[in-house]
Amino acid sequence: MADDLKVLGLWTSPFVIRVRIMLNLKGLAYEYAEEDLGNKSALLLSSNPVHKTVLVLLHAGRPVNKSQIILQYIDKVWAGTRPTVLRCDPYKHAVTRFWVAG
Ligand SMILES: N[C@@H](CCC(=O)N[C@@H](CS)C(=O)NCC(=O)O)C(=O)O
């Protein structure tokens, strides 16, 4: 738990899966909590009060919401940890964002 990361997720969600793939690619350890969408946890509701959806990434207790924003956050915070998913070149970055948009 070196980086104090926690994912509130749902194993069938493609949004959750792509963030978990990125965490795994970067070799970041994280705690995983499966949510029951029929009975959302108080932590999920307080961490994502606007949309109340999974997923949520908690970094040192601070919530980051929406998978695309989370991917960018992870890439910036652990910029020195390969692989880098989002490109530095503005055009390549735009193309990557097109394909991950959701
Ligand atoms: N754009 C959001 C989509 C999140 C989303 O739609 N999550 C779904 C599960 S795949 C959810 O939590 N649905 C429950 C609800 O809407 O109450 C993201 O990228 O994180």
The ligand as an SDF file (V2000), in Angstrom:
LIG
                    3D

 20 19  0  0  0  0  0  0  0  0999 V2000
  -17.8190    8.2900  -17.4440 N   0  0  0  0  0  0  0  0  0  0  0  0
  -17.7540    7.4830  -16.2070 C   0  0  0  0  0  0  0  0  0  0  0  0
  -18.7500    6.3150  -16.3330 C   0  0  0  0  0  0  0  0  0  0  0  0
  -19.0240    5.6580  -14.9950 C   0  0  0  0  0  0  0  0  0  0  0  0
  -20.2180    4.7280  -15.0850 C   0  0  0  0  0  0  0  0  0  0  0  0
  -21.1020    4.8620  -15.9620 O   0  0  0  0  0  0  0  0  0  0  0  0
  -20.2610    3.7590  -14.1460 N   0  0  0  0  0  0  0  0  0  0  0  0
  -21.3780    2.8460  -14.0710 C   0  0  0  0  0  0  0  0  0  0  0  0
  -20.8740    1.3910  -14.0560 C   0  0  0  0  0  0  0  0  0  0  0  0
  -20.0800    0.9520  -15.5980 S   0  0  0  0  0  0  0  0  0  0  0  0
  -22.1300    3.0440  -12.7720 C   0  0  0  0  0  0  0  0  0  0  0  0
  -21.5350    3.2710  -11.7360 O   0  0  0  0  0  0  0  0  0  0  0  0
  -23.4490    2.9340  -12.8340 N   0  0  0  0  0  0  0  0  0  0  0  0
  -24.2940    3.0030  -11.6450 C   0  0  0  0  0  0  0  0  0  0  0  0
  -25.2040    4.1880  -11.6380 C   0  0  0  0  0  0  0  0  0  0  0  0
  -25.2330    4.9540  -12.6260 O   0  0  0  0  0  0  0  0  0  0  0  0
  -25.9160    4.3540  -10.6360 O   0  0  0  0  0  0  0  0  0  0  0  0
  -16.3120    7.0050  -16.0090 C   0  0  0  0  0  0  0  0  0  0  0  0
  -15.5490    7.0200  -16.9910 O   0  0  0  0  0  0  0  0  0  0  0  0
  -15.9400    6.6560  -14.8890 O   0  0  0  0  0  0  0  0  0  0  0  0
  1  2  1  0
  2  3  1  0
  2 18  1  0
  3  4  1  0
  4  5  1  0
  5  6  2  0
  5  7  1  0
  7  8  1  0
  8  9  1  0
  8 11  1  0
  9 10  1  0
 11 12  2  0
 11 13  1  0
 13 14  1  0
 14 15  1  0
 15 16  2  0
 15 17  1  0
 18 19  2  0
 18 20  1  0
M  END
$$$$
